[in-house]
Structures are given as C-alpha cells and as structure tokens.
Amino acid sequence: MDTNFLGMVNSILNGDQSPSQRAKNLLAVSSSENLFNQKVALLVEDLCKEAVLPIAPSMPISVFSLTNADENVYHALSELLRTSQNSYFNATCGEILWWHTHNKEYANIALKAYEQELSEPTYQSNLAFTRIALSICRIYSKYKPTRFPFDSFFEKCLHYIESNLNEQATFCLLHVLQGLLACCKEKTESKAKIEQTAISAAEYLCNNQNYRLGIALKKFLQSFYRSEKRSSDEQKIIEEIALEYEREAQYLPQDSSAHVARAIATYQDAMNTWSQLSNRVKGTQERKRLARTLEPLKAKRMGMMLTIKSEPVDLSETIKELKQKIQKSTFEEFLYFFTALLNLESPEILLKEIEKSSPLASLFSSQTLDSKGRVINKIPSILDASDDEKKSICEHKASEKYLLATNMFATRCLAIAREKWEFTEENLRFLVEDNLFVPEDRKESFLKGLVAGFRGELGLSMCLLMPQVENAIRVLASNCGAVVYKTDSNGVEEVLSLDSILQQPEIKESVEEKILFNVRVFYTGKNGLRTSFALPTLYTMKTVI
C-alpha cells in the first residue's frame, strides 16, 4: 500500500475546495504511472460525484470503476475512510464498503455522514435531498441502528414533500415516499402518515392538472393497499385512477396528431385500469363507454396523420421489356419467369440489410393502423432488439418488399400474359400432377384456385387456395412426425393452429428456416398479408409451381 499516495488523496478529500476543483485534483492524481494508484484515484473521484447516488428507490448505489475490483482496492478505500473528514465521501464509501463486507460499522459511518449531508449538503441541486434521503432509506431498510434518529429524519422527509407540492413538483416526491415505506414495514403509525401524505399529494396534483404524478401516487397507494390486504381500499383507488386517466385525456389539447395520439393512449390506460376492477360488470360497462369515446378520436387522428408523397415512378421502360420478354416466351417459360419475380426472402440476409442500412425510421418502434385507426401490428425498434423482435422486424421488412414487387411487377406481368394466353384447367393441370406438396385428394381444389389466380380473380383464388395450403402444410407436418391434432378432456379431437405446428421441432428439423419464415410472413405472421388478396395467392401460386 502506497501510504504517500493515500495521504495525497486524503489531503484532497479533506481540503477546503469546491466539488469541481476536488474532482480536477483527483483526476490529476489519477495520471500516476502506478495502475493501482490510478484506479483508486479514479474510484475516489467517482464516489465524490453527485450522480453516483441514484434517484430511484429500487436502484442500488453503483460505481462502474469498482467492476472486478480486487480486495486491495477495498482495503485502500477503508484506509481512506478511516482518516477522511469529507462527509460526502464518507457516506458513499461507507455504503459501498458495507454492501461489500456486511460490516455494520461501515453502515453506521455511512448513515452518520448522510445525515450530515442532509443538514449541510455538498451539492445544492434540486435532486440533492432526494439522493441523500433515498441513500439513508437504502441502508435503514436493511439495518436499523438504534443510534440513528430515524423519527426526525422521517418527519424531515414528510416536510420536504409537503413544502414541494407546487407547480414544479417532480417524481422525487414519490421516490421519497417509496423509500420511507421500505423502512416502515413494521411501523403502523408511520405507514398511516405515509398513506395520508400520498393521498393529500395525489389530490393536490390531480386538482392542479399534474395528472402523471398524481396518478403515479395513486398507483403507489394501490400497491400499498394490496400489500396491506385492504381490498376495498384497493378497489376504490383503482376506480379513482381510471377516472383520473379519463380526466387527463379530456384535459389534453387536440390540436395536433401527437396530442390526439396521447389522448387515445390515456383513454386506453383508463380502459386497462377498469379491467383490474373486481366488479366485472362495472368494469366492462366502463370500458365499453370509453371505447365509444375513442372512436371519433381515432378517426380524427387518421385525418390528421401526415403523409409523405413522392413523384410517380416511371415504369414504362420496364413494362415494355416485360411485354417483349413475355411475347417471346413459351407458356412454360412464362410460368418459370413469373415465379422468379417473387424471390423468397431470407431472414438472415434481411437482418443484415436492416442492420447495415439502419434507416432512421428503423431506430424507432412503429405501428400499422387500419382505416379506422386501430392498431393491427407493432414493429419494434432495431435498437437493442431481442431475437423475437428481430424476427418480427424481418417479417415486416419482407412483407414490404413483397408488396412492392407485387404492385410493380407481378400483377402487371399477369395482365400482359392474359393478353397472350387463356389460363385454363387444361394448360395448368400439369402444375398439380405429381406435385409432392399437393395432396392427392385436393388436386382439383388447388387447380381451380390457381386458374382463378392467373385469371385475376384474386378474391376467389384466395378463398380456394389458402385453406388448401394450410391443409397441405398439416399433411407435410404429419409426415414429418409433428403433432397436428390434439384431444381435449372430453375426447374431442381438435386441429392445432398453423403457428403451433410450425413451432414444433420436427418441422424445424425437416423444413429449412427460409421456408418457415415465409410461411409466417404470408399465413401466420402479424403483418397483415393474410388479409391481402394478391400476395398470399401469388405466393401460393409460386409455391405450387
């Protein structure tokens, strides 16, 4: 242990200087060539920062520079703490050492130093009191020394909350109440005071249109009543929360799409809250009432949504080349050419394209709405996306590419081909004969669906082909050893959903992921392609061919 170095650090800690100057001096010391001394100096500098103390009651004190620190570092900290007169460092260092060693003496040092910081704070920011109060609660909720004057600290915190109930009130008030409650689980009188303070604060804030914080305080009360097994009070506060959400939605302006979207989300929060009510009849009635209120808002939002328009894309040359190619082709050559227009997308390649291009829009989550403004699909952000979220993003990207290819080429190609050939059961029958994918007893249905599709009767084609494809997949799955049917408790046999079948290991082992991915995109995914006449039909035509 380098005593000269520790003495230098201690002189900086005990010196009469501002926090910013102390930080500069510690950083200067950290330039030492000795790596151990460098690490200790940086660690001390971290422990003297205001931001080292969290402002959320559930978060522990955390110092990044302590990651993988060995016992020599903790020993150096204990030596510095022994001679330090810096209350802020003594508080944070004492707490760190207590969590590490479980030595109560360090907890006592930290509590005493934090108490001094409440009276004579090192930092004068708006968050200073909350950080220190939560630090005391963090320790006292685990260890309750009789020497610490908790009752006076408790009253000081309640006074802080009451004195800061104004237009600038922040969530710090809620955080302090949460910290106090963690310390008072066995103190009935203190819990009653916390409850009354929360009730008064929530009422004041909601009456002054600070609904977010007011509702958060009422949710705190809901959690409190649940833990205390006060079900009648819990049900009452649930109703209050739902009504406050509705009042907030009514209070919000509706002069822009963003404001209307927020109002819709707030009404939906109210509906979700009503669903928590034990009185199911009342909860259902209230949700239906709010659903009727939401309809004109959703329509208004649809009317206010911005659209991005681009100049028309000139496809005349491409169409001309398509006509020339089709005119020169035989019937069989055209069918082969047609299937090549919709190349099956690979999830691995799609993901690489998305991660490589990273368009701005992919960095944010988005939603797909129907004509009435209802959400039919949610596309997550590519940032920190899980494997399932990446799969969903790839499915959405594939659907966009298929839609573009269909609108630009496939439908035009069919229209040109119909000018040259008539598509009949006779000239298309060879597609279903000796086709391993098409079950023997379903050939005629497949054929009728294909003929309708090539003739442009896509609605009829979809009705004919989609159930046949689903049946063919089930037959394929059964041949692979997958479970296709299940029997309920009454002995009735039920068909498993297509999505459930595709998830079975027998299918994943027998069918390549690229094929399974595209079946999800067109038939079982959430991208809405199942409801499109053209795409599933054309995909099925391609699959059969």
C-alpha positions in Angstrom: 0.0 0.0 0.0 1.4 3.3 -1.1 0.9 5.5 2.1 2.3 8.6 0.4 -0.3 8.3 -2.4 -3.1 7.7 0.1 -2.0 10.7 2.1 -2.1 12.8 -1.1 -5.7 11.6 -1.8 -6.8 12.3 1.7 -5.4 15.8 1.7 -7.5 16.5 -1.4 -10.6 15.0 0.3 -10.1 17.0 3.5 -9.2 20.2 1.7 -11.5 23.2 1.7 -12.4 23.3 -2.0 -15.4 23.1 -4.3 -16.6 19.7 -5.6 -15.5 20.6 -9.2 -12.0 21.6 -8.0 -11.7 18.5 -5.9 -12.6 16.4 -9.0 -9.9 18.1 -11.0 -7.3 17.5 -8.4 -8.3 13.8 -8.1 -8.1 13.4 -11.9 -4.6 15.0 -11.8 -3.5 12.4 -9.2 -5.0 9.6 -11.3 -2.4 10.3 -14.0 0.0 8.4 -11.9 2.0 5.7 -13.7 1.1 3.2 -11.0 -2.0 1.5 -12.3 -3.3 0.6 -8.8 -3.0 4.2 -7.6 -4.6 5.3 -10.8 -7.6 3.1 -10.2 -8.0 4.1 -6.6 -7.9 7.8 -7.5 -10.5 7.4 -10.2 -12.7 5.4 -7.9 -12.5 8.1 -5.2 -13.4 10.7 -7.8 -16.4 8.6 -8.8 -17.5 8.3 -5.2 -17.4 12.1 -4.8 -19.8 12.7 -7.8 -23.4 13.7 -7.2 -24.6 11.3 -9.9 -23.2 8.2 -8.0 -26.3 8.3 -5.9 -29.4 7.1 -7.7 -32.8 8.9 -7.5 -34.9 5.8 -7.8 -35.6 3.8 -4.6 -35.2 0.4 -6.3 -31.7 1.2 -7.6 -28.5 0.4 -5.5 -25.5 2.7 -5.4 -23.3 1.6 -8.3 -19.8 2.6 -9.3 -18.6 1.4 -12.7 -14.9 1.7 -11.7 -15.4 -0.9 -9.0 -16.2 -3.6 -11.6 -13.8 -6.5 -11.0 -12.0 -4.6 -8.2 -9.8 -6.8 -6.0 -9.6 -6.8 -2.2 -6.6 -4.4 -2.3 -8.8 -1.7 -3.7 -11.4 -2.1 -1.0 -8.6 -2.1 1.6 -7.4 1.2 0.2 -10.9 2.6 0.4 -11.2 1.6 4.1 -7.8 3.3 4.8 -9.0 6.5 3.2 -12.3 6.3 5.1 -10.5 5.9 8.4 -8.9 9.3 8.0 -11.3 11.2 5.8 -13.3 14.2 7.1 -15.3 14.6 3.8 -18.9 13.8 4.7 -20.0 13.0 1.1 -17.1 10.6 0.5 -17.6 9.0 3.9 -21.2 8.4 3.1 -20.8 6.9 -0.3 -17.6 5.0 0.6 -19.1 3.7 3.8 -22.1 2.4 2.0 -20.0 0.7 -0.7 -17.9 -1.0 2.0 -21.0 -2.0 3.9 -22.5 -3.7 0.9 -19.2 -5.4 0.2 -18.2 -6.6 3.7 -21.6 -6.5 5.6 -19.7 -4.9 8.4 -22.3 -2.8 10.3 -19.7 -0.3 11.4 -19.5 0.9 7.8 -23.3 1.3 7.7 -23.1 3.4 10.8 -20.4 5.6 9.3 -22.5 6.0 6.1 -25.7 6.8 8.0 -24.0 9.4 10.1 -22.4 11.0 7.0 -25.6 11.0 5.0 -27.4 12.7 8.0 -24.7 15.4 8.0 -25.2 15.8 4.2 -28.9 16.5 4.8 -28.1 19.4 7.1 -25.0 20.6 5.2 -25.3 19.4 1.6 -22.2 19.3 -0.6 -24.3 19.7 -3.7 -27.1 22.3 -4.0 -29.1 20.8 -6.9 -32.9 20.1 -6.9 -32.2 16.4 -6.6 -29.7 16.6 -3.7 -32.3 16.0 -0.9 -33.9 13.0 -2.8 -30.5 11.4 -3.4 -29.4 11.6 0.2 -32.8 10.6 1.6 -33.0 7.5 -0.6 -29.5 6.6 0.4 -30.5 6.7 4.1 -33.6 4.6 3.3 -31.5 2.1 1.3 -29.4 1.4 4.4 -32.1 1.7 7.1 -34.5 -0.6 5.3 -31.8 -3.4 5.7 -30.2 -2.3 9.0 -31.8 -0.3 11.8 -29.3 1.0 14.3 -30.9 2.5 17.4 -28.4 5.4 17.4 -29.8 6.8 14.1 -32.6 9.4 14.7 -35.0 7.9 12.2 -38.1 9.6 13.5 -36.7 13.1 13.0 -35.4 12.0 9.5 -38.9 10.7 8.7 -40.6 14.0 9.7 -38.0 15.9 7.7 -38.9 13.9 4.6 -42.6 14.4 5.1 -42.0 18.2 5.5 -39.9 18.1 2.2 -42.8 16.5 0.4 -45.4 18.9 1.7 -43.2 22.0 1.0 -42.6 20.9 -2.6 -46.2 20.4 -3.5 -46.4 23.1 -6.2 -46.4 23.6 -9.9 -42.8 22.4 -10.2 -43.5 19.1 -8.3 -41.5 16.2 -9.6 -41.4 12.4 -9.2 -38.8 12.9 -6.4 -41.8 13.2 -4.0 -43.0 9.8 -5.0 -39.5 8.3 -4.7 -39.0 9.6 -1.2 -42.4 8.1 -0.1 -41.4 4.8 -1.6 -38.0 4.9 0.2 -39.8 5.7 3.6 -42.3 2.9 3.2 -39.5 0.4 2.7 -38.2 1.5 6.1 -41.5 1.4 7.9 -43.0 -2.1 7.2 -43.4 -2.8 10.9 -44.4 0.8 12.0 -48.2 1.2 11.8 -48.2 4.8 12.7 -45.5 5.7 10.2 -47.3 3.9 7.4 -50.5 5.8 8.2 -48.6 9.1 7.9 -47.2 7.9 4.5 -50.6 7.0 3.3 -52.2 10.3 4.3 -49.3 12.2 2.7 -49.7 10.3 -0.5 -53.5 10.9 -0.5 -53.1 14.6 0.1 -50.4 15.0 -2.5 -52.2 13.0 -5.2 -55.4 15.0 -4.6 -53.5 18.3 -4.9 -51.6 17.3 -8.0 -54.7 15.9 -9.9 -56.7 19.0 -9.0 -53.8 21.1 -10.5 -53.7 19.0 -13.7 -50.4 17.3 -12.8 -52.0 14.0 -13.7 -48.9 12.0 -14.4 -47.5 12.4 -10.9 -50.9 12.4 -9.3 -51.8 9.0 -10.9 -48.4 7.6 -10.0 -49.0 8.5 -6.4 -52.4 6.8 -6.6 -50.8 3.7 -8.1 -48.3 3.8 -5.1 -51.4 3.7 -2.8 -52.9 0.9 -4.8 -49.7 -1.2 -4.3 -49.7 -0.2 -0.6 -53.3 -1.3 -0.1 -52.6 -4.6 -1.9 -49.6 -5.4 0.3 -51.7 -4.5 3.4 -54.6 -6.7 2.1 -57.0 -3.8 2.1 -59.1 -5.0 -0.9 -61.9 -2.5 -0.5 -59.5 0.5 -0.5 -57.6 -1.1 -3.4 -60.8 -1.3 -5.5 -61.7 2.3 -4.6 -58.3 3.6 -5.7 -58.5 1.6 -8.9 -61.7 3.5 -9.8 -60.0 6.8 -8.9 -57.0 6.0 -11.1 -59.3 5.1 -14.1 -61.3 8.4 -13.7 -58.1 10.4 -13.4 -56.8 8.9 -16.6 -60.1 9.9 -18.3 -59.9 13.5 -16.9 -56.3 13.8 -18.1 -57.4 12.7 -21.6 -60.2 15.3 -21.6 -57.7 17.9 -20.4 -55.2 17.2 -23.2 -55.3 19.5 -26.2 -56.3 18.0 -29.6 -54.7 20.5 -31.9 -52.1 18.0 -33.4 -51.8 14.4 -34.3 -49.3 13.9 -31.4 -51.7 15.3 -28.9 -54.6 13.2 -30.2 -52.4 10.1 -30.1 -51.5 10.9 -26.4 -55.2 11.4 -25.6 -56.0 8.0 -27.2 -53.2 6.3 -25.2 -54.5 7.9 -22.0 -58.1 6.7 -22.6 -56.6 3.2 -23.3 -54.8 3.4 -19.9 -58.2 4.2 -18.3 -59.7 1.1 -20.0 -56.9 -1.1 -18.9 -57.3 0.2 -15.3 -61.1 -0.6 -15.4 -60.2 -4.1 -16.3 -58.5 -4.5 -12.9 -61.8 -3.9 -11.1 -63.1 -7.0 -9.3 -66.6 -5.9 -10.2 -66.5 -7.3 -13.8 -69.9 -5.9 -14.8 -69.0 -2.3 -13.9 -65.5 -2.7 -15.4 -67.0 -4.0 -18.7 -69.6 -1.2 -18.9 -66.9 1.5 -18.3 -64.6 0.0 -21.0 -67.4 -0.1 -23.5 -68.3 3.6 -22.7 -64.7 4.6 -23.2 -64.5 2.6 -26.4 -67.3 4.6 -27.8 -65.5 7.8 -26.7 -62.4 6.6 -28.5 -63.9 6.1 -32.0 -64.2 9.7 -33.0 -60.7 10.4 -31.6 -59.2 7.6 -33.7 -60.9 8.9 -36.8 -59.7 12.4 -36.1 -56.1 11.1 -35.7 -56.3 9.3 -39.0 -57.4 12.5 -40.6 -54.5 14.5 -39.1 -51.7 12.0 -39.8 -49.1 13.3 -42.1 -48.4 11.6 -45.4 -45.2 11.7 -47.4 -45.8 11.8 -51.1 -43.2 11.2 -53.8 -43.2 11.7 -57.5 -44.6 8.8 -59.6 -42.1 6.1 -60.6 -41.8 5.7 -64.3 -42.1 2.0 -65.1 -42.8 2.4 -68.8 -39.4 1.0 -69.9 -39.7 -1.9 -67.5 -43.2 -2.7 -68.7 -42.0 -2.5 -72.3 -39.2 -5.0 -71.5 -41.7 -7.3 -69.7 -44.0 -7.3 -72.8 -41.2 -8.2 -75.1 -40.0 -11.0 -72.9 -43.4 -12.5 -72.5 -44.2 -12.2 -76.2 -41.0 -14.2 -76.9 -41.7 -16.8 -74.2 -43.5 -20.1 -74.4 -46.2 -20.8 -71.9 -43.9 -22.9 -69.7 -41.1 -20.3 -69.9 -43.5 -17.6 -68.8 -44.5 -19.6 -65.7 -40.9 -20.1 -64.7 -40.2 -16.4 -65.3 -43.3 -15.4 -63.3 -42.1 -17.4 -60.2 -38.8 -15.6 -60.3 -40.5 -12.2 -59.8 -41.1 -13.0 -56.1 -37.8 -14.3 -54.8 -38.3 -15.8 -51.3 -36.6 -13.6 -48.7 -34.1 -15.0 -46.2 -34.3 -13.7 -42.6 -30.5 -13.7 -42.2 -30.0 -11.6 -45.3 -32.9 -9.3 -44.4 -31.4 -8.7 -40.9 -28.0 -7.9 -42.4 -29.6 -5.4 -44.8 -31.5 -3.7 -42.0 -28.5 -3.5 -39.7 -26.3 -2.3 -42.4 -28.6 0.4 -43.8 -30.1 1.4 -40.5 -32.6 3.9 -41.9 -33.8 6.5 -39.3 -37.3 5.0 -39.2 -36.0 1.6 -38.1 -34.5 3.2 -35.0 -38.0 3.8 -33.6 -40.8 1.5 -33.0 -43.9 2.0 -35.2 -47.4 0.8 -35.7 -49.6 -0.3 -38.6 -53.1 1.1 -38.4 -56.3 0.1 -40.3 -58.7 2.5 -41.9 -60.4 3.2 -38.5 -57.1 4.0 -36.7 -56.9 0.7 -34.9 -53.5 -0.8 -34.3 -53.1 -4.1 -36.2 -49.4 -4.6 -35.9 -46.5 -3.2 -33.9 -42.9 -3.1 -35.4 -40.2 -2.8 -32.7 -37.1 -0.7 -32.9 -33.9 -2.4 -34.2 -32.0 -0.8 -31.3 -31.3 -3.5 -28.6 -34.0 -5.7 -30.2 -34.4 -9.2 -28.9 -34.2 -12.3 -31.2 -38.0 -12.4 -31.3 -38.2 -8.7 -32.1 -35.6 -9.0 -34.9 -37.7 -11.8 -36.3 -40.8 -9.6 -36.3 -38.8 -6.7 -37.9 -37.6 -9.1 -40.7 -41.2 -10.3 -41.3 -42.4 -6.7 -41.7 -39.5 -5.9 -44.0 -40.2 -8.9 -46.1 -43.9 -8.0 -46.4 -42.9 -4.5 -47.6 -40.6 -5.9 -50.3 -43.3 -8.4 -51.4 -45.9 -5.7 -51.6 -43.6 -3.6 -53.7 -42.7 -6.4 -56.1 -46.3 -7.4 -56.4 -47.6 -4.0 -57.2 -44.8 -3.1 -59.6 -44.2 -6.3 -61.5 -46.3 -9.4 -60.6 -49.8 -8.0 -61.2 -48.6 -6.2 -64.4 -46.9 -9.4 -65.6 -50.1 -11.4 -65.3 -52.1 -8.7 -67.1 -49.7 -8.9 -70.0 -49.8 -12.7 -70.0 -53.6 -12.8 -70.1 -53.4 -10.8 -73.4 -51.4 -13.7 -75.0 -52.8 -16.8 -73.3 -56.0 -18.0 -71.7 -55.4 -19.8 -68.4 -57.5 -22.9 -68.1 -57.6 -26.1 -66.1 -56.2 -28.0 -69.1 -53.0 -25.9 -69.5 -52.3 -25.6 -65.8 -53.1 -29.1 -64.7 -49.5 -30.2 -65.0 -48.7 -28.0 -62.1 -50.6 -30.1 -59.6 -49.9 -33.5 -61.1 -47.1 -35.4 -59.5 -46.6 -32.5 -57.1 -45.4 -33.6 -53.7 -46.8 -30.6 -52.0 -50.3 -31.1 -53.3 -52.3 -33.9 -51.5 -53.9 -36.3 -53.9 -57.5 -35.6 -52.7 -57.0 -31.8 -53.0 -55.7 -31.5 -56.6 -58.9 -30.2 -58.1 -59.3 -27.5 -55.4 -55.7 -26.4 -55.9 -56.2 -26.4 -59.7 -59.3 -24.2 -59.5 -57.6 -21.8 -57.2 -54.6 -21.5 -59.5 -56.8 -20.9 -62.5 -58.7 -18.2 -60.7 -55.5 -16.5 -59.6 -54.0 -16.5 -63.1 -57.2 -15.1 -64.5 -57.0 -12.2 -62.0 -59.9 -13.4 -59.8 -57.8 -13.0 -56.7 -60.6 -13.0 -54.1 -61.9 -16.3 -55.4 -58.4 -17.7 -55.7 -57.6 -16.8 -52.1 -60.7 -18.4 -50.8 -59.9 -21.6 -52.7 -56.1 -21.8 -52.2 -55.5 -20.6 -48.6 -57.3 -23.5 -46.8 -55.7 -25.9 -49.2 -52.3 -24.7 -48.4 -52.9 -24.9 -44.7 -54.1 -28.4 -45.1 -51.1 -29.3 -47.3 -48.8 -27.9 -44.6 -50.6 -30.0 -41.9 -50.2 -33.1 -44.1 -46.5 -32.3 -44.6 -46.1 -31.8 -40.8 -47.8 -35.1 -40.1 -45.4 -36.9 -42.5 -42.5 -35.3 -40.6 -43.8 -36.7 -37.3 -45.2 -33.5 -35.9 -48.4 -33.4 -33.8 -51.2 -32.0 -35.9 -54.3 -32.8 -33.8 -54.9 -32.8 -30.0 -57.6 -34.4 -27.9 -59.4 -32.3 -25.2 -60.6 -33.6 -21.9 -63.9 -34.7 -23.4 -62.2 -36.8 -26.0 -62.9 -34.3 -28.9 -60.2 -34.1 -31.5 -59.1 -30.5 -32.3 -56.8 -29.2 -35.0 -53.7 -27.4 -33.8 -53.2 -23.9 -35.2 -50.8 -23.5 -38.1 -48.5 -21.4 -36.0 -48.3 -24.1 -33.3 -47.5 -26.7 -35.9 -44.6 -24.6 -37.3 -43.1 -24.2 -33.9 -42.6 -28.0 -33.4 -39.1 -29.3 -33.5 -40.0 -32.0 -36.1 -40.9 -29.3 -38.6 -37.9 -27.1 -37.8 -35.6 -30.2 -38.4 -37.3 -31.1 -41.7 -38.0 -27.8 -43.3 -35.4 -25.1 -43.9 -35.9 -21.8 -41.9 -36.2 -19.8 -45.1 -39.4 -21.6 -46.0 -40.8 -21.4 -42.4 -40.1 -17.7 -42.3 -42.0 -17.1 -45.5 -45.0 -19.2 -44.3 -45.1 -17.0 -41.2 -45.0 -13.8 -43.3 -47.8 -14.9 -45.6 -50.0 -17.0 -43.4 -49.4 -16.8 -39.6 -47.5 -13.6 -39.0 -48.8 -10.3 -37.7 -48.0 -8.2 -40.8 -51.5 -8.5 -42.3 -50.6 -10.2 -45.6 -53.1 -12.9 -44.9 -55.9 -10.4 -45.4 -54.4 -9.3 -48.7 -56.0 -10.9 -51.8 -53.0 -10.6 -54.1 -50.0 -11.6 -52.0 -51.0 -14.9 -50.4 -52.5 -16.0 -53.7 -49.4 -15.2 -55.7 -47.1 -16.8 -53.1 -49.2 -19.9 -53.2 -49.1 -20.0 -57.0 -45.3 -19.7 -56.7 -45.1 -22.4 -54.1 -47.1 -24.9 -56.2 -45.2 -24.1 -59.4 
